[in-house]
Amino acid sequence: MNEPLDQRVDRRGFLARTAALGVAGAVALPAIAEAAPSTDTPTAPPDVEPRAAALADPTELTIAEAATLIRRGRLRPEDLVAAYLDRIHAHDGTYRAFNVVRETQALAEARAAGRQRPRGPLHGIPLAIKDNYFTAGTRTTANSYLFADFIPPYDATPVARLKAAGAIVLGKTQMGPLATTRATTPDGQVTTVNAWAPARPEVDPGGSSTGTATAVAGRLATSGTGTQTGGSITAPSNAQNLTGLKPTMGRVSLHGIVPLSYTRDHPGPLARDALDAAIMLSAMAGADPDDPRTQGLPAVPDLISAATPVTKRGQVQLRWPTRIGVIPGYAPGDTETARARAAFLDALGNIPGATVVEVPLPDEWELLTGDVFNNVRLPERSEQFLPQLADDLRKFGVSVLGWLQGALLGADEFLIGQRAKLLLLDRVLTDLFARCDVVVQTGPVPFDILGLPELAVPIGFTSDGLPIGTVLGGMPFAEDRLLSVGAAYQAVTDWHHRRPSDPAAVTTKLAPAPRRLGALDVVKTMQ
């Protein structure tokens, strides 16, 4: 393979493009040059021998394992889909992960796939799609009154690409109303629970992509899609022992996805390991004539090879030498989270090719990443829904306050916020990444603000059995390097192989009514 893509792109070009995106919107954006364009050719997913537990139960299989068995004729897509549907029937009354299940269509598509030669890396693989992605002929609600009866006439670009790669859409998953908070009904009643604590609705399952996260963690789908504006791929992945990949802004098209923020929405996969995340992103990514944010970018590198662990003389090592930056306060004190983070750093530091280094935060970090400047995202959501805001505020349900805040923010505040964002991006690219190639994070800020890529990986569990995860951040288009680090770590640990126990059976169609979020609760947690 070539050197990682983050070493070949023009960082100043990314800064200029970010500036144009913030003020110009849906127009042609400056292209980003590569010093040496990639000569990588896409790699087909490798054959991966399934683990014993996965052979006993096909819903335990990763994408790579299931695809291997399908290619070898040892697993029929119809049987794989049927196994997931059985689990949905048995357990989704508790998990409440799905809005819509395409049972009849998914089985028919699986039977058709069984009669075909494999036509892509996801041939016959059942996926869960977040309910803000358009799906032709299948209701898409974004869990909002505004879209309650909306049936799109076409697929979102990422959905179309996943299907072209052979994937089967099992159904549409629950989400926060218009992607603002954890999954609830439009009026705020909590729906989806954490698959690791299904009897405790107060345990946060993550951000707005929680339906997908619970479906994948609870073995109701092999993998799935989410969107992230303020942590809703990485947070539910960390909360539910998954590997989630939020790509660089523009790497995946947003065409056909109900919008929240023009400059901060990021579609991406929630998966069981780094290789599965790479397979998913490879299918989803690329330029789209219907989304100017995707145009003029470096070609998608060979993500599947990047996420395939390298072993020499029986020892796992990093594909590329990588400095892993540790920010102040990453593992303070003697808490369970701190101990898990320290063990994570120790494991990485023992992998040849990895160098763990302490890095200082850029100047004025707390100010530039705080709520005052972060709130400049809010007018972007209001602008796209001005007619609906003028028509009936009640249609925004429990998330209405965020749209009102955005409508009332002054133009001067918005412009000052955009300048602060560019200053922050400049300091991150120039100061922080002068000292490291990848940085560990305590949360999604500021990489969501800046459009930089992030990878969430599982790193342990609390004493009461809840997952602990961490987030790695990278330079523009550094998905390949992030995946290589995640894959190497997962090759020497087994946290990502652990699955939650099945929930206790419920006697009614839905689990007991959980708590309700109010409008002020949503404001405190919204993306």
PyMOL commands that set and color helices and strands:
alter all, ss='L'
color gray80, all
select helices_A, chain A and resi 5-7+11-24+52-56+58-60+63-71+77-95+103-114+145-147+157-164+177-179+210-217+234-239+274-284+292-294+303-306+336-349+365-369+371-383+386-391+393-408+411-430+432-434+447-450+479-491+495-497+519-525
alter helices_A, ss='H'
color red, helices_A
select strands_A, chain A and resi 98-101+126-130+168-173+223-228+243-246+266-271+310-312+315-317+322-326+354-358+438-441+454-461+467-474
alter strands_A, ss='S'
color yellow, strands_A
deselect
rebuild
show_as cartoon
